[in-house]
Amino acid sequence: MCLLLEEVLKQLAPERILEFLKANSIISTCKTCVCAQNMTLKKSARSLDGFVWRCGNCKKNISIRTKTFMEKSKLSLQKIFHIVFHFVFEAPISTTALYTGVDNKTVIQWYEFCREVCSGKMLRDKAPLGGPGFLQRVPDRSAATLEAVIIENVLPGTIVHTDKWASYRNLQQLGYIHRAVNQSTNFVDPETGACTNRIEAYWSRIKIYQTIFFSESESP
């Protein structure tokens, strides 16, 4: 990741960050002053971001972060982008803190914010399988609970591979092509080809990932 990170940091000049924020509607492309005059973006050596909104009429300055998620942060825009970059590449908190020079507590807060943004986006754009993926914990494995989760997230007519757990027995009646495998005798059903090994292996990787990636944020 180091070589890629070095290349990314070269792109994080204040002007480029500003253009990115404007292009993605994170900051405004125009601003109106309280005196009702249009403001313009001006370079400012006193500003943490290198730019401010300035009114040519009353000379008032406004931070480009006003009314954005960065408004209360004291980190530079480059630091914030640096942390988000590490989050995207699933870097451990301690690694991000080391590369950015930011303390663990601050990295944890930004990671939590990034997770909230990602989960919120997925919930807003939620779709049955074929759209965004999903991971959902269930309070129990009763038929009522599992069927509700499957109906919400899987389109009728989908081939569903499961083990012989009794709670899955009604899936055929619910419009799914249900293929079950008896894991006590076969890993792959000899007749239907049903196999749950891949999803179980994937679930194991998710649990390992959660332990490594999130454990630091739960540490005292």
C-alpha positions as CSV (number, residue, x, y, z in Angstrom):
1,M,0.0,0.0,0.0
2,C,3.0,2.3,0.6
3,L,3.7,3.1,-3.1
4,L,0.0,3.7,-3.8
5,L,-0.2,5.9,-0.7
6,E,2.7,8.0,-1.9
7,E,1.1,8.5,-5.2
8,V,-2.2,9.4,-3.6
9,L,-0.6,12.0,-1.3
10,K,0.9,13.7,-4.3
11,Q,-2.7,14.4,-5.5
12,L,-3.8,15.9,-2.2
13,A,-2.8,19.5,-2.9
14,P,-5.3,21.9,-1.3
15,E,-6.6,23.0,-4.8
16,R,-7.3,19.4,-5.9
17,I,-9.0,18.5,-2.6
18,L,-11.2,21.6,-3.0
19,E,-12.2,20.7,-6.5
20,F,-13.1,17.2,-5.3
21,L,-15.2,18.5,-2.5
22,K,-17.1,20.9,-4.8
23,A,-17.6,18.2,-7.5
24,N,-19.1,15.9,-5.0
25,S,-21.3,18.5,-3.3
26,I,-19.5,18.3,0.0
27,I,-18.9,22.0,0.0
28,S,-20.9,24.6,-1.8
29,T,-19.9,25.9,-5.2
30,C,-21.4,29.3,-4.2
31,K,-22.1,31.1,-1.0
32,T,-24.3,34.1,-0.1
33,C,-23.2,36.4,2.7
34,V,-25.5,37.6,5.5
35,C,-25.4,41.0,3.7
36,A,-27.1,39.3,0.7
37,Q,-24.0,39.6,-1.5
38,N,-22.4,36.7,-3.3
39,M,-19.1,35.5,-1.8
40,T,-16.0,34.2,-3.6
41,L,-13.4,31.7,-2.7
42,K,-10.1,33.3,-1.8
43,K,-6.8,31.9,-0.7
44,S,-6.0,32.5,2.9
45,A,-2.8,31.7,4.7
46,R,-4.6,32.0,8.0
47,S,-7.1,29.3,7.2
48,L,-6.4,25.7,8.0
49,D,-7.7,24.8,4.5
50,G,-5.9,27.5,2.6
51,F,-9.2,29.0,1.3
52,V,-12.1,30.9,2.8
53,W,-15.4,32.3,1.5
54,R,-15.0,36.1,1.4
55,C,-17.6,38.8,0.9
56,G,-16.3,41.7,-1.3
57,N,-19.0,44.0,0.2
58,C,-18.7,43.6,4.0
59,K,-15.3,41.8,4.0
60,K,-16.7,38.9,6.1
61,N,-14.9,35.6,5.9
62,I,-16.6,32.2,6.3
63,S,-14.9,28.8,6.5
64,I,-15.4,26.4,3.6
65,R,-16.3,23.8,6.2
66,T,-19.3,25.6,7.5
67,K,-22.3,23.3,7.5
68,T,-20.3,20.3,6.4
69,F,-19.3,17.1,8.3
70,M,-15.8,18.6,8.7
71,E,-17.0,21.7,10.4
72,K,-15.8,20.8,13.9
73,S,-12.7,18.9,13.0
74,K,-9.3,20.5,13.6
75,L,-7.5,18.2,11.2
76,S,-6.4,19.5,7.8
77,L,-8.3,18.3,4.8
78,Q,-5.2,16.3,3.7
79,K,-5.2,14.5,7.0
80,I,-8.9,13.7,6.7
81,F,-8.5,12.3,3.2
82,H,-5.4,10.4,4.4
83,I,-7.5,8.7,7.1
84,V,-10.4,7.9,4.8
85,F,-7.9,6.4,2.3
86,H,-6.6,4.0,5.0
87,F,-10.2,3.2,6.0
88,V,-11.1,2.2,2.4
89,F,-8.1,-0.1,2.3
90,E,-9.1,-1.6,5.7
91,A,-5.9,-0.5,7.4
92,P,-5.8,-1.2,11.2
93,I,-6.3,1.8,13.4
94,S,-2.7,1.6,14.7
95,T,-1.4,1.6,11.2
96,T,-3.4,4.6,10.2
97,A,-2.4,6.5,13.3
98,L,1.3,5.7,12.5
99,Y,1.1,6.9,8.9
100,T,-1.0,10.0,9.6
101,G,0.5,11.2,12.9
102,V,-3.0,11.3,14.4
103,D,-3.8,9.7,17.7
104,N,-5.7,6.4,17.9
105,K,-8.8,8.0,19.5
106,T,-9.2,10.4,16.5
107,V,-8.7,7.6,14.0
108,I,-11.3,5.6,15.8
109,Q,-13.8,8.4,15.6
110,W,-13.2,8.9,11.9
111,Y,-13.5,5.2,11.2
112,E,-16.8,5.1,13.0
113,F,-18.0,8.0,11.0
114,C,-16.9,6.3,7.7
115,R,-18.8,3.1,8.7
116,E,-21.9,5.1,9.5
117,V,-21.7,6.8,6.1
118,C,-21.2,3.5,4.3
119,S,-24.0,1.7,6.1
120,G,-26.4,4.6,5.6
121,K,-25.7,4.6,1.9
122,M,-26.3,0.9,1.7
123,L,-29.6,1.1,3.6
124,R,-30.8,4.0,1.4
125,D,-29.9,2.0,-1.8
126,K,-30.9,-1.4,-0.4
127,A,-32.0,-3.9,-3.0
128,P,-32.4,-7.7,-3.2
129,L,-29.4,-9.8,-4.1
130,G,-27.7,-8.5,-7.2
131,G,-27.4,-5.0,-5.7
132,P,-25.4,-4.0,-2.6
133,G,-24.3,-6.9,-0.4
134,F,-25.5,-7.2,3.1
135,L,-24.5,-8.8,6.4
136,Q,-27.4,-9.2,8.9
137,R,-27.2,-10.7,12.3
138,V,-30.4,-12.4,13.5
139,P,-31.6,-12.9,17.1
140,D,-32.4,-16.5,16.5
141,R,-32.6,-19.1,13.8
142,S,-36.3,-19.8,13.9
143,A,-38.2,-20.2,10.6
144,A,-40.1,-16.9,11.1
145,T,-36.8,-15.0,11.6
146,L,-34.8,-16.5,8.8
147,E,-37.7,-16.4,6.3
148,A,-38.3,-12.7,7.0
149,V,-34.6,-11.9,6.3
150,I,-34.6,-14.0,3.1
151,I,-37.8,-12.5,1.8
152,E,-36.5,-9.0,2.3
153,N,-33.2,-9.6,0.7
154,V,-33.5,-12.4,-1.9
155,L,-35.8,-12.3,-5.0
156,P,-38.3,-15.1,-5.6
157,G,-37.0,-17.7,-8.1
158,T,-33.4,-17.5,-6.7
159,I,-31.6,-20.8,-6.1
160,V,-30.9,-21.0,-2.4
161,H,-28.3,-23.4,-1.0
162,T,-28.6,-24.3,2.7
163,D,-28.0,-27.2,5.1
164,K,-30.8,-29.3,6.4
165,W,-31.8,-26.9,9.2
166,A,-35.5,-27.3,9.8
167,S,-36.2,-23.6,9.6
168,Y,-35.4,-23.6,5.8
169,R,-38.1,-26.2,5.0
170,N,-40.7,-23.7,3.7
171,L,-38.4,-21.9,1.2
172,Q,-39.8,-23.9,-1.8
173,Q,-43.3,-22.7,-0.8
174,L,-42.1,-19.2,-0.6
175,G,-41.1,-19.2,-4.3
176,Y,-37.4,-20.1,-4.0
177,I,-35.5,-23.0,-5.6
178,H,-34.3,-24.6,-2.4
179,R,-31.4,-27.0,-2.6
180,A,-30.2,-28.5,0.7
181,V,-27.2,-30.6,1.6
182,N,-26.9,-33.0,4.5
183,Q,-23.5,-32.1,5.8
184,S,-23.3,-35.1,8.1
185,T,-23.0,-37.3,4.9
186,N,-21.9,-35.0,2.1
187,F,-20.2,-31.7,1.6
188,V,-21.8,-31.5,-1.8
189,D,-25.2,-33.0,-2.5
190,P,-24.7,-35.7,-5.1
191,E,-28.0,-35.1,-6.8
192,T,-28.5,-31.3,-6.7
193,G,-24.9,-30.1,-6.3
194,A,-26.0,-28.0,-3.3
195,C,-23.0,-26.9,-1.3
196,T,-22.6,-24.4,1.6
197,N,-18.8,-24.6,2.0
198,R,-18.2,-21.4,0.1
199,I,-20.5,-19.2,2.2
200,E,-19.3,-20.8,5.4
201,A,-15.7,-20.0,4.4
202,Y,-16.7,-16.5,3.5
203,W,-18.5,-16.1,6.9
204,S,-15.3,-17.3,8.7
205,R,-13.3,-14.7,6.8
206,I,-15.8,-12.0,7.8
207,K,-15.5,-12.9,11.5
208,I,-11.7,-12.8,11.3
209,Y,-11.8,-9.5,9.5
210,Q,-14.2,-8.0,12.2
211,T,-11.9,-9.2,15.0
212,I,-8.8,-7.6,13.4
213,F,-10.4,-4.4,12.0
214,F,-12.7,-3.5,14.8
215,S,-11.1,-4.9,17.9
216,E,-8.8,-1.8,18.4
217,S,-11.9,0.5,18.5
218,E,-13.3,-1.6,21.4
219,S,-10.0,-1.4,23.4
220,P,-10.0,0.8,26.5
